[in-house]
C-alpha cells in the first residue's frame, strides 16, 4: 500500500485502527470548538490572539 502524502486523502473517514502507524488524526469539529473556546477566553481577558495549529517536532 502507498502511504505517501500524495495519497493521504484516501484515509479520510477511515477508522483509526485501519490507519498506518504512526498517523496524525485531526478532527475539524474539535479543532473549531477549541479555537472558539480559546477565542472566548482571550476576549474575556482583553487580549488578542491569532489561532493556529502547531505540531511537535
N, CA, C and O atoms as a Tripos MOL2 file, in Angstrom:
@<TRIPOS>MOLECULE
protein
  228   227    57     0     0
PROTEIN
NO_CHARGES

@<TRIPOS>ATOM
      1 N           0.8460   -1.1820    0.0000 N.3       1 UNK1
      2 CA          0.0000    0.0000    0.0000 C.3       1 UNK1
      3 C           0.8870    1.2400    0.0000 C.2       1 UNK1
      4 O           1.9550    1.2490    0.6120 O.2       1 UNK1
      5 N           0.4340    2.2890   -0.6940 N.am      2 UNK2
      6 CA          1.1820    3.5390   -0.8010 C.3       2 UNK2
      7 C           0.7520    4.4790    0.3250 C.2       2 UNK2
      8 O          -0.3850    4.9500    0.3390 O.2       2 UNK2
      9 N           1.6510    4.7520    1.2640 N.am      3 UNK3
     10 CA          1.3540    5.6300    2.3900 C.3       3 UNK3
     11 C           1.9070    7.0340    2.1890 C.2       3 UNK3
     12 O           2.0140    7.7910    3.1540 O.2       3 UNK3
     13 N           2.2590    7.4000    0.9670 N.am      4 UNK4
     14 CA          2.8450    8.7120    0.7070 C.3       4 UNK4
     15 C           1.8300    9.8230    0.9670 C.2       4 UNK4
     16 O           0.6210    9.5930    0.9870 O.2       4 UNK4
     17 N           2.3500   11.0220    1.1620 N.am      5 UNK5
     18 CA          1.4760   12.1640    1.4220 C.3       5 UNK5
     19 C           0.5250   12.4310    0.2610 C.2       5 UNK5
     20 O          -0.5640   12.9670    0.4620 O.2       5 UNK5
     21 N           0.9290   12.0630   -0.9460 N.am      6 UNK6
     22 CA          0.0770   12.2960   -2.0990 C.3       6 UNK6
     23 C          -1.2240   11.5050   -1.9980 C.2       6 UNK6
     24 O          -2.2310   11.9050   -2.5830 O.2       6 UNK6
     25 N          -1.2230   10.4090   -1.2790 N.am      7 UNK7
     26 CA         -2.4110    9.5570   -1.1650 C.3       7 UNK7
     27 C          -3.1170    9.6950    0.1860 C.2       7 UNK7
     28 O          -3.9350    8.8480    0.5450 O.2       7 UNK7
     29 N          -2.8090   10.7480    0.9290 N.am      8 UNK8
     30 CA         -3.3930   10.8890    2.2630 C.3       8 UNK8
     31 C          -4.9130   11.0130    2.2380 C.2       8 UNK8
     32 O          -5.5770   10.6180    3.1970 O.2       8 UNK8
     33 N          -5.4680   11.5500    1.1700 N.am      9 UNK9
     34 CA         -6.9250   11.7270    1.1090 C.3       9 UNK9
     35 C          -7.6640   10.3860    1.1380 C.2       9 UNK9
     36 O          -8.8260   10.3300    1.5410 O.2       9 UNK9
     37 N          -7.0130    9.3300    0.7230 N.am     10 UNK10
     38 CA         -7.6820    8.0290    0.7160 C.3      10 UNK10
     39 C          -7.9570    7.5230    2.1330 C.2      10 UNK10
     40 O          -8.7500    6.5990    2.3130 O.2      10 UNK10
     41 N          -7.3110    8.1180    3.1420 N.am     11 UNK11
     42 CA         -7.5040    7.6920    4.5250 C.3      11 UNK11
     43 C          -8.6080    8.4680    5.2370 C.2      11 UNK11
     44 O          -9.0180    8.0840    6.3320 O.2      11 UNK11
     45 N          -9.0960    9.5560    4.6350 N.am     12 UNK12
     46 CA        -10.1250   10.3690    5.2790 C.3      12 UNK12
     47 C         -11.3770    9.5210    5.4970 C.2      12 UNK12
     48 O         -11.8740    8.8780    4.5730 O.2      12 UNK12
     49 N         -11.8760    9.5290    6.7260 N.am     13 UNK13
     50 CA        -13.0660    8.7650    7.0810 C.3      13 UNK13
     51 C         -12.7750    7.3460    7.5310 C.2      13 UNK13
     52 O         -13.6880    6.6110    7.9060 O.2      13 UNK13
     53 N         -11.5030    6.9560    7.4970 N.am     14 UNK14
     54 CA        -11.1410    5.6060    7.9340 C.3      14 UNK14
     55 C         -11.1650    5.5060    9.4520 C.2      14 UNK14
     56 O         -11.0240    6.5100   10.1500 O.2      14 UNK14
     57 N         -11.3440    4.3020    9.9550 N.am     15 UNK15
     58 CA        -11.2310    4.0570   11.3850 C.3      15 UNK15
     59 C          -9.7730    4.2310   11.7840 C.2      15 UNK15
     60 O          -8.8710    3.9140   11.0090 O.2      15 UNK15
     61 N          -9.5450    4.7310   12.9850 N.am     16 UNK16
     62 CA         -8.1740    4.9170   13.4650 C.3      16 UNK16
     63 C          -7.4070    3.5970   13.4380 C.2      16 UNK16
     64 O          -6.2110    3.5790   13.1470 O.2      16 UNK16
     65 N          -8.0870    2.5010   13.7380 N.am     17 UNK17
     66 CA         -7.4180    1.1970   13.7710 C.3      17 UNK17
     67 C          -7.0100    0.7140   12.3810 C.2      17 UNK17
     68 O          -6.1890   -0.1950   12.2610 O.2      17 UNK17
     69 N          -7.5760    1.3150   11.3260 N.am     18 UNK18
     70 CA         -7.2340    0.9270    9.9570 C.3      18 UNK18
     71 C          -6.1070    1.7670    9.3640 C.2      18 UNK18
     72 O          -5.6520    1.4860    8.2550 O.2      18 UNK18
     73 N          -5.6520    2.7860   10.0760 N.am     19 UNK19
     74 CA         -4.6170    3.6730    9.5540 C.3      19 UNK19
     75 C          -3.2300    3.0940    9.7800 C.2      19 UNK19
     76 O          -3.0080    2.3510   10.7370 O.2      19 UNK19
     77 N          -2.2890    3.4390    8.8890 N.am     20 UNK20
     78 CA         -0.9100    3.0290    9.1310 C.3      20 UNK20
     79 C          -0.3840    3.7710   10.3590 C.2      20 UNK20
     80 O          -0.8640    4.8560   10.6890 O.2      20 UNK20
     81 N           0.5780    3.1940   11.0140 N.am     21 UNK21
     82 CA          1.1250    3.8050   12.2200 C.3      21 UNK21
     83 C           2.5650    4.2240   11.9770 C.2      21 UNK21
     84 O           3.3130    3.4670   11.3590 O.2      21 UNK21
     85 N           2.9800    5.3790   12.4290 N.am     22 UNK22
     86 CA          2.2090    6.3730   13.1630 C.3      22 UNK22
     87 C           1.3100    7.1640   12.2300 C.2      22 UNK22
     88 O           1.5820    7.2630   11.0340 O.2      22 UNK22
     89 N           0.2410    7.7270   12.7720 N.am     23 UNK23
     90 CA         -0.6900    8.5300   11.9810 C.3      23 UNK23
     91 C          -1.1170    9.7450   12.7980 C.2      23 UNK23
     92 O          -1.3010    9.6540   14.0120 O.2      23 UNK23
     93 N          -1.2700   10.8620   12.1350 N.am     24 UNK24
     94 CA         -1.7990   12.0710   12.7590 C.3      24 UNK24
     95 C          -3.2940   12.1080   12.4710 C.2      24 UNK24
     96 O          -3.7120   12.0820   11.3130 O.2      24 UNK24
     97 N          -4.0920   12.1670   13.5270 N.am     25 UNK25
     98 CA         -5.5390   12.1720   13.3710 C.3      25 UNK25
     99 C          -6.0680   13.5200   13.8460 C.2      25 UNK25
    100 O          -5.8680   13.9040   14.9980 O.2      25 UNK25
    101 N          -6.7430   14.2330   12.9480 N.am     26 UNK26
    102 CA         -7.3060   15.5430   13.2620 C.3      26 UNK26
    103 C          -8.8180   15.4940   13.1300 C.2      26 UNK26
    104 O          -9.3550   14.8500   12.2290 O.2      26 UNK26
    105 N          -9.4880   16.1710   14.0250 N.am     27 UNK27
    106 CA        -10.9430   16.2870   13.9660 C.3      27 UNK27
    107 C         -11.2790   17.7600   13.7870 C.2      27 UNK27
    108 O         -11.1150   18.5520   14.7150 O.2      27 UNK27
    109 N         -11.7460   18.1310   12.6080 N.am     28 UNK28
    110 CA        -12.0570   19.5290   12.3300 C.3      28 UNK28
    111 C         -13.0850   20.0990   13.3110 C.2      28 UNK28
    112 O         -12.8980   21.2230   13.7780 O.2      28 UNK28
    113 N         -14.1640   19.3770   13.6460 N.am     29 UNK29
    114 CA        -15.1070   19.9370   14.6270 C.3      29 UNK29
    115 C         -14.4520   20.2030   15.9910 C.2      29 UNK29
    116 O         -14.7620   21.2030   16.6390 O.2      29 UNK29
    117 N         -13.5620   19.3270   16.4200 N.am     30 UNK30
    118 CA        -12.8850   19.5200   17.7090 C.3      30 UNK30
    119 C         -11.9430   20.7160   17.6350 C.2      30 UNK30
    120 O         -11.8900   21.5210   18.5650 O.2      30 UNK30
    121 N         -11.2040   20.8400   16.5400 N.am     31 UNK31
    122 CA        -10.2990   21.9810   16.3720 C.3      31 UNK31
    123 C         -11.0890   23.2850   16.3910 C.2      31 UNK31
    124 O         -10.7050   24.2310   17.0780 O.2      31 UNK31
    125 N         -12.1870   23.3420   15.6440 N.am     32 UNK32
    126 CA        -13.0070   24.5600   15.6040 C.3      32 UNK32
    127 C         -13.5780   24.8890   16.9860 C.2      32 UNK32
    128 O         -13.5940   26.0520   17.3910 O.2      32 UNK32
    129 N         -14.0450   23.8700   17.7070 N.am     33 UNK33
    130 CA        -14.6040   24.0840   19.0430 C.3      33 UNK33
    131 C         -13.5380   24.6220   19.9930 C.2      33 UNK33
    132 O         -13.8030   25.5400   20.7690 O.2      33 UNK33
    133 N         -12.3410   24.0580   19.9340 N.am     34 UNK34
    134 CA        -11.2580   24.5030   20.8050 C.3      34 UNK34
    135 C         -10.8250   25.9280   20.4770 C.2      34 UNK34
    136 O         -10.5370   26.7120   21.3820 O.2      34 UNK34
    137 N         -10.7770   26.2690   19.1920 N.am     35 UNK35
    138 CA        -10.4120   27.6300   18.7970 C.3      35 UNK35
    139 C         -11.4640   28.6180   19.2890 C.2      35 UNK35
    140 O         -11.1200   29.6880   19.7900 O.2      35 UNK35
    141 N         -12.7400   28.2700   19.1510 N.am     36 UNK36
    142 CA        -13.8120   29.1560   19.6120 C.3      36 UNK36
    143 C         -13.7490   29.3420   21.1240 C.2      36 UNK36
    144 O         -13.9110   30.4570   21.6180 O.2      36 UNK36
    145 N         -13.5180   28.2680   21.8540 N.am     37 UNK37
    146 CA        -13.4190   28.3560   23.3140 C.3      37 UNK37
    147 C         -12.2350   29.2390   23.7200 C.2      37 UNK37
    148 O         -12.3540   30.0740   24.6160 O.2      37 UNK37
    149 N         -11.1130   29.0490   23.0640 N.am     38 UNK38
    150 CA         -9.9370   29.8590   23.3600 C.3      38 UNK38
    151 C         -10.1980   31.3220   23.0190 C.2      38 UNK38
    152 O          -9.8080   32.2180   23.7680 O.2      38 UNK38
    153 N         -10.8600   31.5620   21.8840 N.am     39 UNK39
    154 CA        -11.1930   32.9290   21.4850 C.3      39 UNK39
    155 C         -12.0570   33.6060   22.5550 C.2      39 UNK39
    156 O         -11.8210   34.7650   22.8980 O.2      39 UNK39
    157 N         -13.0370   32.9000   23.0730 N.am     40 UNK40
    158 CA        -13.8950   33.4600   24.1220 C.3      40 UNK40
    159 C         -13.0860   33.7810   25.3780 C.2      40 UNK40
    160 O         -13.2910   34.8200   26.0060 O.2      40 UNK40
    161 N         -12.1690   32.8890   25.7380 N.am     41 UNK41
    162 CA        -11.3550   33.1040   26.9410 C.3      41 UNK41
    163 C         -10.4360   34.3160   26.8020 C.2      41 UNK41
    164 O         -10.3320   35.1250   27.7240 O.2      41 UNK41
    165 N          -9.7700   34.4430   25.6540 N.am     42 UNK42
    166 CA         -8.8490   35.5760   25.4920 C.3      42 UNK42
    167 C          -9.6190   36.8810   25.3280 C.2      42 UNK42
    168 O          -9.1310   37.9390   25.7230 O.2      42 UNK42
    169 N         -10.8150   36.8180   24.7520 N.am     43 UNK43
    170 CA        -11.6450   38.0160   24.6390 C.3      43 UNK43
    171 C         -12.0360   38.5200   26.0260 C.2      43 UNK43
    172 O         -12.0110   39.7240   26.2830 O.2      43 UNK43
    173 N         -12.3960   37.5990   26.9180 N.am     44 UNK44
    174 CA        -12.7190   37.9720   28.2970 C.3      44 UNK44
    175 C         -11.5180   38.5860   29.0000 C.2      44 UNK44
    176 O         -11.6630   39.4830   29.8300 O.2      44 UNK44
    177 N         -10.3260   38.0940   28.6610 N.am     45 UNK45
    178 CA         -9.1000   38.5930   29.2850 C.3      45 UNK45
    179 C          -8.6440   39.9180   28.6760 C.2      45 UNK45
    180 O          -7.7320   40.5560   29.2010 O.2      45 UNK45
    181 N          -9.2690   40.3380   27.5730 N.am     46 UNK46
    182 CA         -8.9280   41.6030   26.9500 C.3      46 UNK46
    183 C          -7.6450   41.5770   26.1370 C.2      46 UNK46
    184 O          -6.9890   42.6060   25.9800 O.2      46 UNK46
    185 N          -7.2840   40.4150   25.6200 N.am     47 UNK47
    186 CA         -6.0900   40.2970   24.7800 C.3      47 UNK47
    187 C          -6.5050   39.8180   23.3940 C.2      47 UNK47
    188 O          -7.6550   39.4350   23.1820 O.2      47 UNK47
    189 N          -5.5640   39.8420   22.4520 N.am     48 UNK48
    190 CA         -5.8530   39.3560   21.1040 C.3      48 UNK48
    191 C          -5.0640   38.0830   20.8450 C.2      48 UNK48
    192 O          -4.0340   37.8300   21.4700 O.2      48 UNK48
    193 N          -5.5660   37.2960   19.9180 N.am     49 UNK49
    194 CA         -4.9420   36.0180   19.5970 C.3      49 UNK49
    195 C          -5.2250   35.6760   18.1510 C.2      49 UNK49
    196 O          -6.3300   35.8990   17.6550 O.2      49 UNK49
    197 N          -4.2230   35.1330   17.4750 N.am     50 UNK50
    198 CA         -4.4310   34.6230   16.1210 C.3      50 UNK50
    199 C          -4.3590   33.1010   16.2040 C.2      50 UNK50
    200 O          -3.2690   32.5520   16.3680 O.2      50 UNK50
    201 N          -5.4930   32.4030   16.0960 N.am     51 UNK51
    202 CA         -5.4990   30.9440   16.2330 C.3      51 UNK51
    203 C          -4.6760   30.2660   15.1470 C.2      51 UNK51
    204 O          -4.6830   30.6890   13.9900 O.2      51 UNK51
    205 N          -3.9760   29.2220   15.5280 N.am     52 UNK52
    206 CA         -3.1990   28.4200   14.5980 C.3      52 UNK52
    207 C          -2.9400   27.0670   15.2460 C.2      52 UNK52
    208 O          -3.2030   26.8750   16.4340 O.2      52 UNK52
    209 N          -2.4380   26.1590   14.4790 N.am     53 UNK53
    210 CA         -2.1360   24.8210   14.9730 C.3      53 UNK53
    211 C          -0.6390   24.6090   14.8800 C.2      53 UNK53
    212 O          -0.0240   24.9370   13.8650 O.2      53 UNK53
    213 N          -0.0520   24.0670   15.9230 N.am     54 UNK54
    214 CA          1.3720   23.7410   15.9200 C.3      54 UNK54
    215 C           1.5190   22.2400   16.1240 C.2      54 UNK54
    216 O           0.6750   21.5930   16.7450 O.2      54 UNK54
    217 N           2.5900   21.7120   15.5980 N.am     55 UNK55
    218 CA          2.8890   20.2980   15.7950 C.3      55 UNK55
    219 C           4.1810   20.1680   16.5790 C.2      55 UNK55
    220 O           5.0220   21.0660   16.5600 O.2      55 UNK55
    221 N           4.3330   19.0650   17.2550 N.am     56 UNK56
    222 CA          5.5780   18.7880   17.9730 C.3      56 UNK56
    223 C           6.6280   18.3240   16.9880 C.2      56 UNK56
    224 O           6.3230   17.6420   16.0100 O.2      56 UNK56
    225 N           7.8500   18.6940   17.2500 N.am     57 UNK57
    226 CA          8.9520   18.2690   16.3670 C.3      57 UNK57
    227 C           9.5930   17.0220   16.9080 C.2      57 UNK57
    228 O          10.5380   16.5060   16.3120 O.2      57 UNK57
@<TRIPOS>BOND
     1     1     2 1
     2     2     3 1
     3     3     4 2
     4     3     5 am
     5     5     6 1
     6     6     7 1
     7     7     8 2
     8     7     9 am
     9     9    10 1
    10    10    11 1
    11    11    12 2
    12    11    13 am
    13    13    14 1
    14    14    15 1
    15    15    16 2
    16    15    17 am
    17    17    18 1
    18    18    19 1
    19    19    20 2
    20    19    21 am
    21    21    22 1
    22    22    23 1
    23    23    24 2
    24    23    25 am
    25    25    26 1
    26    26    27 1
    27    27    28 2
    28    27    29 am
    29    29    30 1
    30    30    31 1
    31    31    32 2
    32    31    33 am
    33    33    34 1
    34    34    35 1
    35    35    36 2
    36    35    37 am
    37    37    38 1
    38    38    39 1
    39    39    40 2
    40    39    41 am
    41    41    42 1
    42    42    43 1
    43    43    44 2
    44    43    45 am
    45    45    46 1
    46    46    47 1
    47    47    48 2
    48    47    49 am
    49    49    50 1
    50    50    51 1
    51    51    52 2
    52    51    53 am
    53    53    54 1
    54    54    55 1
    55    55    56 2
    56    55    57 am
    57    57    58 1
    58    58    59 1
    59    59    60 2
    60    59    61 am
    61    61    62 1
    62    62    63 1
    63    63    64 2
    64    63    65 am
    65    65    66 1
    66    66    67 1
    67    67    68 2
    68    67    69 am
    69    69    70 1
    70    70    71 1
    71    71    72 2
    72    71    73 am
    73    73    74 1
    74    74    75 1
    75    75    76 2
    76    75    77 am
    77    77    78 1
    78    78    79 1
    79    79    80 2
    80    79    81 am
    81    81    82 1
    82    82    83 1
    83    83    84 2
    84    83    85 am
    85    85    86 1
    86    86    87 1
    87    87    88 2
    88    87    89 am
    89    89    90 1
    90    90    91 1
    91    91    92 2
    92    91    93 am
    93    93    94 1
    94    94    95 1
    95    95    96 2
    96    95    97 am
    97    97    98 1
    98    98    99 1
    99    99   100 2
   100    99   101 am
   101   101   102 1
   102   102   103 1
   103   103   104 2
   104   103   105 am
   105   105   106 1
   106   106   107 1
   107   107   108 2
   108   107   109 am
   109   109   110 1
   110   110   111 1
   111   111   112 2
   112   111   113 am
   113   113   114 1
   114   114   115 1
   115   115   116 2
   116   115   117 am
   117   117   118 1
   118   118   119 1
   119   119   120 2
   120   119   121 am
   121   121   122 1
   122   122   123 1
   123   123   124 2
   124   123   125 am
   125   125   126 1
   126   126   127 1
   127   127   128 2
   128   127   129 am
   129   129   130 1
   130   130   131 1
   131   131   132 2
   132   131   133 am
   133   133   134 1
   134   134   135 1
   135   135   136 2
   136   135   137 am
   137   137   138 1
   138   138   139 1
   139   139   140 2
   140   139   141 am
   141   141   142 1
   142   142   143 1
   143   143   144 2
   144   143   145 am
   145   145   146 1
   146   146   147 1
   147   147   148 2
   148   147   149 am
   149   149   150 1
   150   150   151 1
   151   151   152 2
   152   151   153 am
   153   153   154 1
   154   154   155 1
   155   155   156 2
   156   155   157 am
   157   157   158 1
   158   158   159 1
   159   159   160 2
   160   159   161 am
   161   161   162 1
   162   162   163 1
   163   163   164 2
   164   163   165 am
   165   165   166 1
   166   166   167 1
   167   167   168 2
   168   167   169 am
   169   169   170 1
   170   170   171 1
   171   171   172 2
   172   171   173 am
   173   173   174 1
   174   174   175 1
   175   175   176 2
   176   175   177 am
   177   177   178 1
   178   178   179 1
   179   179   180 2
   180   179   181 am
   181   181   182 1
   182   182   183 1
   183   183   184 2
   184   183   185 am
   185   185   186 1
   186   186   187 1
   187   187   188 2
   188   187   189 am
   189   189   190 1
   190   190   191 1
   191   191   192 2
   192   191   193 am
   193   193   194 1
   194   194   195 1
   195   195   196 2
   196   195   197 am
   197   197   198 1
   198   198   199 1
   199   199   200 2
   200   199   201 am
   201   201   202 1
   202   202   203 1
   203   203   204 2
   204   203   205 am
   205   205   206 1
   206   206   207 1
   207   207   208 2
   208   207   209 am
   209   209   210 1
   210   210   211 1
   211   211   212 2
   212   211   213 am
   213   213   214 1
   214   214   215 1
   215   215   216 2
   216   215   217 am
   217   217   218 1
   218   218   219 1
   219   219   220 2
   220   219   221 am
   221   221   222 1
   222   222   223 1
   223   223   224 2
   224   223   225 am
   225   225   226 1
   226   226   227 1
   227   227   228 2
@<TRIPOS>SUBSTRUCTURE
     1 UNK1         2 RESIDUE 1 A UNK
     2 UNK2         6 RESIDUE 1 A UNK
     3 UNK3        10 RESIDUE 1 A UNK
     4 UNK4        14 RESIDUE 1 A UNK
     5 UNK5        18 RESIDUE 1 A UNK
     6 UNK6        22 RESIDUE 1 A UNK
     7 UNK7        26 RESIDUE 1 A UNK
     8 UNK8        30 RESIDUE 1 A UNK
     9 UNK9        34 RESIDUE 1 A UNK
    10 UNK10       38 RESIDUE 1 A UNK
    11 UNK11       42 RESIDUE 1 A UNK
    12 UNK12       46 RESIDUE 1 A UNK
    13 UNK13       50 RESIDUE 1 A UNK
    14 UNK14       54 RESIDUE 1 A UNK
    15 UNK15       58 RESIDUE 1 A UNK
    16 UNK16       62 RESIDUE 1 A UNK
    17 UNK17       66 RESIDUE 1 A UNK
    18 UNK18       70 RESIDUE 1 A UNK
    19 UNK19       74 RESIDUE 1 A UNK
    20 UNK20       78 RESIDUE 1 A UNK
    21 UNK21       82 RESIDUE 1 A UNK
    22 UNK22       86 RESIDUE 1 A UNK
    23 UNK23       90 RESIDUE 1 A UNK
    24 UNK24       94 RESIDUE 1 A UNK
    25 UNK25       98 RESIDUE 1 A UNK
    26 UNK26      102 RESIDUE 1 A UNK
    27 UNK27      106 RESIDUE 1 A UNK
    28 UNK28      110 RESIDUE 1 A UNK
    29 UNK29      114 RESIDUE 1 A UNK
    30 UNK30      118 RESIDUE 1 A UNK
    31 UNK31      122 RESIDUE 1 A UNK
    32 UNK32      126 RESIDUE 1 A UNK
    33 UNK33      130 RESIDUE 1 A UNK
    34 UNK34      134 RESIDUE 1 A UNK
    35 UNK35      138 RESIDUE 1 A UNK
    36 UNK36      142 RESIDUE 1 A UNK
    37 UNK37      146 RESIDUE 1 A UNK
    38 UNK38      150 RESIDUE 1 A UNK
    39 UNK39      154 RESIDUE 1 A UNK
    40 UNK40      158 RESIDUE 1 A UNK
    41 UNK41      162 RESIDUE 1 A UNK
    42 UNK42      166 RESIDUE 1 A UNK
    43 UNK43      170 RESIDUE 1 A UNK
    44 UNK44      174 RESIDUE 1 A UNK
    45 UNK45      178 RESIDUE 1 A UNK
    46 UNK46      182 RESIDUE 1 A UNK
    47 UNK47      186 RESIDUE 1 A UNK
    48 UNK48      190 RESIDUE 1 A UNK
    49 UNK49      194 RESIDUE 1 A UNK
    50 UNK50      198 RESIDUE 1 A UNK
    51 UNK51      202 RESIDUE 1 A UNK
    52 UNK52      206 RESIDUE 1 A UNK
    53 UNK53      210 RESIDUE 1 A UNK
    54 UNK54      214 RESIDUE 1 A UNK
    55 UNK55      218 RESIDUE 1 A UNK
    56 UNK56      222 RESIDUE 1 A UNK
    57 UNK57      226 RESIDUE 1 A UNK
